[in-house]
Amino acid sequence: TEFSAEIENLGVRVAKLEKKSDNLTFSGNLRTRYINNSLDNGYQGSTAREIRYRLAAKAEVNEKWNVKAMFEGNLNDNNYAADDNNLKVDEMYAEGVMGATKVSVGKFIQKETGDLILDETSIKGARVAFGNQLKAQVFYGTFNTDPASTNDATTAYGTALDWAANKNLTMFGSYTHFKDRNNLNSMWGKDSINAWDAGFNYKFNNDWQFTGVYGATGADTQNKAFKTEFQYKAIDLNKVGTWQAAAGYWKHEANSNIDTGAWVASINGQGAKGWYVDGAYVPAKNIKLRGIYGQFKTTTGVDIKDKFTRIQAEFFF
């Protein structure tokens, strides 16, 4: 009782110190993987061993605003000399709450749930997000579709929607307009093009779920894509021994790719379609082992088949 006031003041001081010490936080992951594309009929396949490191930083500006950044480095056994200098900034933006919306300004990763149109695209611009049960994003910005160019060659704007219809069913979709800033008709002979997708995820119970998504671009031919997948169980990085397994069918026609997350986005520029199996296991906390195998063939009628294998390990911190 005698020292209660002093003890209370000490608690306030410690709380302030803790808040300041947590002002800047880091997280990230290291991924190492082996990828093999084995082509038939005399076509040249490929093998790659890749290492990717990502470091994310978050700093508090005030109670409503944060500054975020993510740095990425890549190593590939095909070109170690170039990769030693290949450090890039995937994200660098401010994010805050304005009324009922969340606003992001700067360079941020834009992706959509369907994984058909935008997988992990770094866009320089602005994004507004709002909603709870129905979550919506609207964005505008530029990004680079040409690795040989030092300028952002494409302007993009669009929206992404996610609706939790009930505890078992989630529906999602996206629409994006792409414009070639240099008017070079680089998008399958056009200066601008639209792309969209729509899909759903349904959980039958705690173990089984199904995902289906369909999308298309404004190209005149070979412009459609879709994916179906059954998944059994789900990993938890905090629980050793958890695992998951999935099997699906994924098709991307030759003119349907902007920045897809497909295992085989295209076989020699001729599109890809086929089945795959995908499994993951947690051998220790924050470590994930994953293996993917699939067999794909072209969508244009050109007779090329691809036996795809990917094995990887990821370490999160």
N, C-alpha and C positions, 0 to 999 in steps of 0.2 A: 504493500500500500504506500509506503513512504517514497518509493522510487517509481511509482506508476507513471507519473508525468514524463520523467526522463526516458523510461522504457518506451513509452508511446512515441516520443519524439525521435528516438533512435530508429524505431520501425519505419517512420515516415522517411527518414533519411536513407535507409537501406532500400526502400521501395523506389526512391528516385534514382539511386545508383543502378539498381537492377534495370530500370526502364532505359537508362542511358546506355548501359552495356548491351542491351538487346536492340539498339537502334539499327545496327548493321548485322545482318545474318547471311550465311552462305549455305548452299546446298549444291548437290551435283551428282554426277555418275560417270563411271568409266565403262565403256562397252568394247569388248574385243570379239571379233567374229570371223568366220570362214564362210565364203560364198562360192558355190560352183554352179555354173550354167553349162550343161553338157548338151551340145546341139548335134543333130544327125545330118545325113545327106551331104557330108563334106563341108558343112559350115563351121566356122571357127567359134568354139566356145570360149569360156573365160573362167578364171579362178582368181579370187582376191582374198587377201588377209588384211583386215582393217582394224584400226584402233581409233576410238573416238572418246574424247574427254570433254565434258561439259561442266562449267562452273557458273552457278547462278547466284547473284547478289541482290539483296533487298534492303533498302534503307528507308527509314521513316522520316518524312518531311514534317508532318503534323498528324493530328488524329484522323484526318480524312485522306491524306495523300501519301503515296510511297513512290520511290524511284526504284526501278528494277533493271537488271542487265543480265545477259547470259553470254558467256564466252565459250567458244568451241574450237578444239584442235583436232585434226585428223591425220592419221598415218596410214599409208597404203603401201604394201610391199612392192607394188609396181613402180613407185616413184617416191622413194624416201627423201631424196634431196629436195624436191619441191615441197613435200609435206612438212618438212622441218620448219618451214616458214609459213605454214598454212594455219594461222590463227585468225579466226574471224569473230565478229560480234553478231550473234543471231538476234539479240534483243537489246534495246536501250531505250527505255520509255518511262514516262511518268503516268501513274494511274491513281485516280481518286474518285470520290463519291460526290456527285452533284445532284441533290434532290434524290429522286428514286433511280438514278442512272449511275453506272460506273463508266468513267471516261478514261481512255488510254490515248496518249499522244507521244509519238516518237517512232521507233522501230520495234515491232512486235511480231510474234509468230501467230499467223492466222491459220486455223484449221477447222474442219467441219467433221461432224460425227461419222458421216458416211464414208469418209476416207477415199472417195472417188475423184473429187475435184481438187481440193486443197488438203494436202497432208500436213506439212510443216513448212509453210511459206513465210519468209521474213518480209514483211511489208512496212514501208516507211509512210506513215500517215496518221490517221485518227480512227478510233473505234469507240462506239457507244454500246453498252450492254445494259439490259434491264429485264425485269421479270423474275418470278420464282417458279411456279409450276410450269408456266410457259416462259422459257428463257429465249431472248432474242439478242442478236448482235447485228449492228450495222457498221460497215467500215468503208474507208476510202484511202487509197494510197498508191504507191508505185513499188515495183520489184523488178529484179533482173532475171529474164528467162534465157539469156545468152551468156554462158560462162566466159566467152571470149571478149565480151564487152565490159567496159568500165562504167557504163551508164545504165541506169534503170530503164529498160526498154519497154516496159509494160505498165499501163495504168489499170487499176482494178478497183471496182466497188461492188458491194453486194451485201447480202444478209444471210445469217444462219439461224435456224430455229431448232429448239429442243423442247418437247412437250411431254411431261410426265403424266400420262392419261390416268394411270392408277399405279398401284404398287408393282404390278407385273408388266405393264406395257409402257414403253417409251417410243415416241415418234419423233422424227427429225428430218430436216431438209435444208437446202441451201440454194441460193441463186447468186451468180457472180457474172459481171460484165467485164471483159478484158479488151483493152485497146492498145494497139501497137503505136507507141509514141512517135516512131520514125516513119510511119506510113509505108512500110516495106512489104505489106501483105504477107507477113510472116506466119499468120495463124491460118494455115491451110488455105492460102490464097486470099485471105481477107485481112483488112485493117483492124477489125473488131469482131468479137464473137461472144456469145452468151453460153453459159454452162450452168447446169442445175442437177440436183439429185434429191431423192426422197426415199425414206426407209423407216424401219421400225426394229425394235428389240423387244422380244417377249420372253419372260421368265416363267417356265412351266412350274418350277419349284425351286428349292434352294440349290439344286445341282445342275439342272438343265436349262439352257436358254437358246434362242434362235434369233439370228439377225439377218435381215434382208434389205437390200438397198439397190436402187436403179437410178441411172443418170444419163445425161447426154450433153453434147456440145452443139453449137450451131454450124458445125462443118457439114458439107453437102453429103458426104458419104462416110462410112466407117466411123460413126460418131456416138455410138452407144456403149454403155458399160453397166455391169451389174455384179452383185456379190450375194451369195447365200452362205450361211455358216451355222452349224450346230456346235455348241460348247458345253462341256461337262466339267463341273466344279470350277473353282477359281482360286488362284494363288493369293496369299497374304504375305507380304515381305516381312512382317513381324512374327510370322508363325513358321517355324522350321518344319519341313516335311510336307507342306501344302503343295498341291499340284493342280494342273488343269490340262485338258486336251480338247482340241477342236478339229473339225473337218469341214471343208467347204468347197465351193466352186466360184471362181473369179474370172470374169471376162472383161477385157478392155480392148475395144476395137482400135484400129490404127490412129484414128483422128479424135479419140476421146480423152487423151491425156493432157492435162495441164501440169499438175504436180500431185500425182496419185501416190497412195501408200501401197499399191499392189506389189506383191512379191516379184512378179515378172511383169513390168509395165508394158513392154513391147519386145518382140523377138526380131532383131534386125529391122526395126521400124515397121513391122508387119502386124502389130497388135499381138494379143495373147489371150488364150482361154484355156482353162483346165482346172483340175481338182488339186487339193493340197491337204496335208495334215500338219497340225501345229501343236506343240506341247511345251509346257514350262514346269519347272520344279524349283523349290526354295531349299537348298542344302544347308544354308545358314542365314541368320537374320540379315536382311538387306542385300542378299545375293540371289540372283535369278539366273538359272540355266534354261536355255531355250533351243529347240530344234524344229526346223521346218523342212518338209519335203513335198514336192509337187511335180506333176507332169503337165506340160502346157504345149499348145501348138498355135500356129498363127491364125488370124481371123480373116485374112485377105485371100486365102486359097493357095498361097505359096506354101509348098510342102516343107516346113521346118518344125521340128519338135525339140522341146527343151526339157531335160530332166534337171530340176532345180533343187539344190540343197543349201541350207543355211544353218550353221551351228554357232551359238554365241553365248557369252557370259556377261552379265551386267552387275556392277557393284555400285550401290547407292549410299550416299552419305548426306 
